[in-house]
Amino acid sequence: MNFLQIHKFNTKFQKLFFIVFCFAIFLPITTNAQKKYTIVLDAGHGGKDPGNRGNGYYEKNIALKVALLVGAELKKNKDIQVIYTRNKDVFIDLWKRGDIANKADADLFVSIHCDSYLPRPAAHGAGTFVLGLRGNKKNLEIAKRENAAVLLEENYEQRYKGFDANSVESVVGFSLLQEENLDKSLEIASLIQSNFTKQLNRLDRKVKQDNFQVLRETVMPSVLVELGFLTNKKEGRYLNSKQGQKQMAKSVAQAIENYVTNLKINTVVDDGSVVEQKDFIEFKVQIASGKNKLATKAYNFKGLKDIQRVKLGNFYKYYYGVTSSYKEAKNSLKVARQKGYKSAFLVAFKNGEKVSVEEVNKMP
């Protein structure tokens, strides 16, 4: 190509670039309206980890079949993209499951399992878990059993340094990576649980908070579903059947679609107009959450006053020290911990939507 040809080429390229640039300027911005919501479905256990084998059934097989059925339902929705942590009988490290969701920048992570309880074979019903530090002894045993898969991973000593699957301290001691997403996790968990009980008439084992390692590895709203008990002969037979798997999968898929619809409703679509708006920032100290509705009186909160109570699904969250000042919020956090709320933490809201404290502090 000689100099003259190069000059003509550059001139044509500049004209093309100018046309594209002008088109881009005047084209309405509708990126959010076209957003695809990424859902990561995690079939628990797999490969060398069979999960529980109540009544001779394999948890890993049932979890996989249900996960694939949930995915098949969701793929019918043009606004949803489905990613599986596994789509066959292979062993996937717990950290890797979360890593798959994190790298995909997923909007939701759903881990599917089956429960067991040998001391009481009559135990039955479906339950859904979100990440939390608190839980009664029975819930802790479930978390310990699911977290035990860590011990099957290669180099788990280095990756989970200090972790002991049978230690209460280890189960409770992992960092609160998912606290920022707890609100939405509770929302989808409540939708799933409602479908199980109202559509399929399964015994309601409620939405609970506990310390599943697979949930701790994710940085988006996440839930772990226990479809039912394989140790219960009737329920195990149902979950191992095609009909049972199809019904359970449909309930989970419908709940996820409703959750995505709610996300769409709360998504602001930019129509191309320029609106100058000052962000409203608010900090709060979360001191407690649970199903008990408490009067926001000082005697219920170790003398702390001006408590804010917010209902999310079947849960209530309690906040202290609501302020627009980060400095004041840090002082309130210190006060709350001095009062005995050792696991209290800061949360931030921008224009009413929950965001990370780090994100707010980076704002100009």
C-alpha positions, 0 to 999 in steps of 0.5 A, a space after each residue: 500500500 503506497 502513501 496515497 492509498 494509505 491517505 485515502 484509507 485513513 480518510 475513509 476510516 475517519 468518516 466511518 468513525 465519525 458516522 458511528 460516533 454520531 450514531 452512538 451519541 444520539 442512540 437512546 441508552 437502553 442497555 439495562 432494558 436488554 440486560 440478561 440475568 445470569 443464574 448459576 445453578 449448582 448441583 450439590 456434591 458429585 463424582 467421588 462425593 455422593 452426598 447423603 445416601 439415605 435409603 440407597 438413593 444418591 443425593 448427587 444424582 437427584 441434585 443434578 437432575 433437578 438442577 438440569 430441569 430448573 435450567 431447562 425451564 429458565 432457558 425458556 425465558 429470553 431474559 435469563 442466562 443459565 450457567 451450571 457448576 456441573 452438568 454431569 457426575 463430576 466432583 467440583 471443589 466448593 471454592 470452584 463452584 463460587 468461583 464459577 459464579 463470581 467470574 460470570 458476574 452472576 445475579 444469583 447462585 442457587 445450590 441444590 441438595 437433599 437432606 438426611 437425618 438418620 436419628 429420625 427417619 420420619 423427618 421430612 420437608 423442604 427448607 432453604 438456607 441463606 448465609 448467616 452466622 447464627 443457627 441452632 444446633 440442628 442447623 449447624 449439623 446440616 452446615 457441618 455435613 455439607 461443608 465436609 466436602 472441603 476435605 475431599 478437595 486437593 490441597 484443602 489445607 492450604 486453601 482453607 487454612 485452619 478449617 475444621 469441618 467439625 468445629 463450630 469455630 471454623 463454621 462460624 469463623 469465615 468472613 462475612 463476604 455475603 452480608 451485603 447480599 443478604 436482603 436479596 438472598 432472603 427474598 429469593 429464599 422466601 419465594 422458593 419456600 413459598 412455592 414448595 409449601 403452597 404449590 406442592 404442599 411440602 412441609 415448610 422447614 422455613 427459610 434459615 440462616 447458616 454457614 454453608 461454605 459454598 455460599 461464602 464463596 460467592 459475592 452475589 445473592 445466594 441460597 442453598 435449597 434442601 429439597 427434602 429428606 432421602 432418609 424418609 422412605 416416602 419423601 426419598 421415593 418422591 425425590 428420586 422419581 421423575 415426577 417429584 424432580 420435575 415438580 420441585 424443579 418447576 417450583 424453584 424455576 418459577 421462584 427464580 423467574 419471579 425474583 428476576 421480574 422483581 429485579 427488572 422492576 427495580 432497574 432504572 432504564 436510561 432513555 437517553 435524557 440527561 438528568 442531574 441528580 445528587 446521590 442520597 447516601 445513608 449509612 446504618 449499623 446492622 445489629 440483628 436479623 431474625 423472624 422475631 418482630 421486636 418493638 424498637 425500644 431501647 430495652 430490647 436492644 441493650 439500651 440502644 435508641 432510635 432502632 430502625 426495623 425493616 421487614 424482608 420476606 419472613 425476616 426482620 432486620 434491625 439497624 442502629 445509628 442511621 446517618 449520612 456521615 461515614 464518620 458518625 456511622 463508624 462511631 455508631 458501630 463502635 458503640 454497638 459492639 461495646 454494647 455486646 453486638 460483636 457481629 454488628 457491621 456497617 451497611 450503606 444505601 445509595 438512593 434507597 438501594 443497598 450498595 457496598 460501603 467500599 463503593 460509597 467511599 470511592 464516590 467523589 
